[in-house]
């Protein structure tokens, strides 16, 4: 399958690339709308495990993630659970300012001894998923904190401490 058929979704606390997700969601929507969640989840797992490796110990988390994505794809409101971990995203094409923001985030997290996942999203097409048009952009636990600016380290520290409770 082509690379553009890989869709990033959250499974547990990680983002995973899933091959063929959009097409399978569309196909299952044609036959399973209105069916119980467990039937929909089972059908999604059956189809998606043919294209993707899903470890046995993670079957439940993947099933829940696939069902959540299915509900989103048919327009149902899905309550997102707030993460109990830190997830930071820096959006930018890889310019010096974007790279510096990522380095500043790492330095501040190290300084306050804060563990978390940092992802630098460089795909310009993905920026719109986060509702931002300028770079660099900073997203902490799904909340847009800055767009088109370089927050000072003191501000980053305040935000991260506030979110982590440290």
Buried (B, 14 or more C-beta within 10 A) or exposed (E): EEEEBBBBBBBBEEBBEBBBBBBBBEBBBEEBEEEEEEEBBBBBBEBBEEBBEBEEEBEEBBBBBBBBBBBBBEEEEEEEEEBEEBBBBBBBEEEEBBBBBBEBBBEBBEEEEBEBEEBBBBEEEEBEEBEBEEBBBBBBBEEBBBBEBBBEEEBBBEBBEEBBEE
